[in-house]
Amino acid sequence: MFGDRFALVASDSVIQDRVADVAVASWQGVDVTEHFVLSGLCPDDRCRNLHGSAVLATDDGHAEFLLAEQGSSLSMAEYPLRLLAWRGGSAEAAISPLFDSRVNAITTRSDMKASRNAARALFASGNTDGSPLRVIEIAPGAAIVRAATPLEPVPIPWDCLDLIPTEEAGAISVISRRDGGRETEWKLWELDAAGNTVLDTGAMVPVGNELGYTNCPRVIESSEGFHAQWVNTEHASVIATISRGVVPGAAPALVDVSANPGNLAGALDGEFLFEATLDDGQRSLVRLTRDDPGSGTPAELPLLSGSSSEPVLAPPRVLRAAGQSLQVTYEFETTRVIEELHCK
């Protein structure tokens, strides 16, 4: 998302060619295209780990490309994690140190996501075996909104770091699997546009290893709060909901789905939305009511189902779900479609 527009990013050649391309589209077409030459990347010609990227909006409505990287062991020894920001038409990147943190390829988890209004980005990094999980909020121009904040308490060991965009900032989600294997602790923090923590809570969810829930959850945000979906080895699914304003530590609302339809993609009024594969092999969206999750019905996608003779290269993905309105995107061989659907 890019406010009321959409940002499309092509960045496969970041390391090899050190370039990235961004297009900003509205319902009227492509408004802005930006070609970023990533000067300053890989100092001393030594590329190390990239830890995340995002696109922010500048004051004049153009795009800025952000990248978190370790820099060079020669020139960036004091701050192994740094932020680079390239603005269209600017030859040099704005650079800010992020924080001094031990980076281990095995235990380090990092993520970066932009807010839906493209005014802020969050970057989080830490090590699952004990070093602090810290988050920093970023404004355009590689400006740090607030100094790096350790998130406390983080259960040890933790994993499954996930940043979830909100309208003005974002949320940070991690999980910790408990001894005994029948429960998992879900920790969640939300920041506002000024870097303030507006939600800090945790909940125990009955999705331990002994029950076959061995993978990380899929976490999404809605006007209600945050929803996490776990799928076990028998293809059953549990969806836990933490609402905003909840008492810290309160039990989450749970929905059990015996035959999981696909990946949780959105929350409508009284329904969950999944990106799914139907019985005929068609990729589509499926809606399940929370009160009766066994009554799933496909959501119609008129363009995807019949308006093009081209093969579908990328299946439908939900960009935003609000009320009974969906914004989805999918891709043909030569066309990227962004479509708004109104569900009945």
CORGI-V358149 format. One line per field, one symbol per residue. ss: DSSP state (H for helix, E for strand, - for the rest). A space follows every 50 residues. Layout:
BEGIN
ss->???
END
This chain:
BEGIN
ss->-E--EEEEEE--------EEEEEEEE--EEEEEEEEE-----HHH----E EEEEEEE-----EEEEEEE-----------EEEEEEE------EEEEEE- -------EEEEEEE------EEEEEEE------EEEEEE---EEEEEEEE --------EEEEEEE----EEEEEEEE------EEEEEEEE-----EEEE EEEEE---HHH------EEEE---EEEEEEE-----EEEEEEE------- --EEEEE----EEEEEEE--EEEEEEE-----EEEEEEE-------EEE- -HHHHH-----EEEEEEEEEEE--EEEEEEEE---EEEEEEE--
END
